Amino acid sequence: MAPQIDYTAHPERPALLTVDQAGRELGCGRSHVYTLMAAGELRSVKIGRNRRIPAAEIGRYIDSLLEGQGGAA
C-alpha cells in the first residue's frame, strides 16, 4: 500500500482550490480537471456558481493513482 501523504499541511494553501489551482497542482489543464470531476474521479463542491476542489481531495486522488499502479511512482 502506498504511504499516505498529507497534502493539506501547507499553511499558505487554501482549503478549497479553484479548477485552475487544482490543475496546476496536478500538472494538467482545467479541461482535464473538469473531465476528472465529471467521471467522479475528483470530488468537488459547488459554492454558488463556483466549483471548488477540497485541497485534501488532490492528495486522495494522487493516492488512488499510486494504488492503481501498485504504489510505483
C-alpha positions as CSV (number, residue, x, y, z in Angstrom):
1,M,0.0,0.0,0.0
2,A,1.3,3.5,-0.9
3,P,2.2,5.7,2.0
4,Q,-0.4,8.3,2.9
5,I,0.9,11.8,2.3
6,D,-0.7,14.9,4.0
7,Y,-1.2,17.2,1.1
8,T,-3.1,19.8,3.2
9,A,-0.2,20.7,5.6
10,H,0.9,23.8,3.7
11,P,0.0,26.9,5.6
12,E,-0.3,29.1,2.5
13,R,-2.6,26.7,0.7
14,P,-6.3,27.4,0.7
15,A,-8.7,24.7,1.9
16,L,-10.6,24.9,-1.4
17,L,-8.9,25.2,-4.7
18,T,-10.2,26.6,-7.9
19,V,-10.2,24.4,-11.0
20,D,-7.2,26.2,-12.3
21,Q,-5.3,25.8,-9.0
22,A,-6.1,22.1,-8.9
23,G,-4.9,21.7,-12.5
24,R,-1.6,23.4,-11.6
25,E,-1.1,21.1,-8.6
26,L,-1.9,18.0,-10.7
27,G,0.1,19.2,-13.7
28,C,-2.8,19.2,-16.1
29,G,-5.2,21.7,-17.7
30,R,-8.5,22.9,-16.4
31,S,-10.4,20.9,-19.1
32,H,-8.8,17.7,-17.8
33,V,-9.8,18.6,-14.2
34,Y,-13.4,19.1,-15.4
35,T,-13.2,15.6,-17.0
36,L,-11.9,14.1,-13.8
37,M,-14.8,15.7,-11.9
38,A,-17.4,14.6,-14.4
39,A,-16.0,11.0,-14.2
40,G,-16.3,11.1,-10.4
41,E,-12.5,10.6,-10.0
42,L,-12.0,14.0,-8.4
43,R,-14.7,15.2,-6.0
44,S,-15.6,18.8,-5.8
45,V,-18.1,21.2,-4.1
46,K,-20.2,23.9,-5.5
47,I,-20.3,27.3,-3.8
48,G,-22.9,29.5,-5.6
49,R,-21.9,29.3,-9.2
50,N,-18.3,28.3,-8.5
51,R,-16.8,24.8,-8.4
52,R,-14.1,24.2,-5.8
53,I,-11.9,21.1,-5.1
54,P,-11.0,20.5,-1.5
55,A,-7.2,20.5,-1.0
56,A,-7.4,17.1,0.7
57,E,-9.1,15.7,-2.5
58,I,-5.9,16.4,-4.5
59,G,-4.0,14.1,-2.2
60,R,-6.7,11.5,-2.2
61,Y,-6.7,11.4,-6.0
62,I,-2.9,11.1,-6.2
63,D,-3.0,8.3,-3.6
64,S,-5.6,6.5,-5.7
65,L,-3.4,6.8,-8.8
66,L,-0.5,5.4,-6.9
67,E,-2.6,2.5,-5.5
68,G,-3.8,1.8,-9.0
69,Q,-0.2,1.4,-10.1
70,G,0.8,-0.8,-7.2
71,G,2.5,2.1,-5.4
72,A,5.1,2.6,-8.1
73,A,5.9,6.2,-8.8
